[in-house]
Amino acid sequence: MKERPEEVAAGLARIEGYLMSQAALREAREEGRAFAGSLTWLGPGEQDEISDRFAQHHLRLRREMLAATVARATELRDEYAHRYAHLRRRIIGLALAAFGFCSVALVLLTRP
């Protein structure tokens, strides 16, 4: 069975997303441990709890930032699509007007 390029690209995107999420999770846990470790007056159980809460907070912030980035990218895509469509209409209109002008000029110049 031969896979289509779209399926391969989708599969690679899923793998990339998984690897990125695992890296983010690892980073959040490391940051949480580093933060909790700096609170030397806490006991080991308390440091573990603080570390877990910090990691959860860190991941929530990353998700919010990613969601904001995706929303902004969607806004920009829509805005530029609108601008492109407007520009395309203007250029086609100008091209038609120029063609019409040239046609009229040609007819007038070739009349006896």
C-alpha positions, 0 to 999 in steps of 0.5 A: 500500500502506497501512502499519499504525500498528505498522509505522510505529511500529516503523520510527520506533523503528529510525530513533530507535535508529540516530540515538541509536547514531550520537550515542553513537558520535560522543560516544565518539569526541569524548571519546576524542580529548579524552582522548588530546589531553590526553596531550601526551607521546604521539605522533600514532599513540599518541594515535590508538590511545588515542583509539580504545581510550577510545571503545571503552571508552566505548561498552562502558560505555554498552551495559552501562548500557543493558542494566542499565536495560532489565533493571531496567525489565523487573523493575519492569514485572513487579513492578507487573504482579503488584501490579496483578493482586493489587490487581485481585483484591482490589477484585473480591473486595470488590465481590462481597462488597459486592454480596452483602451488599447483595443479602442486605440487600435480600432481608431488608428486602423480606420481609413 
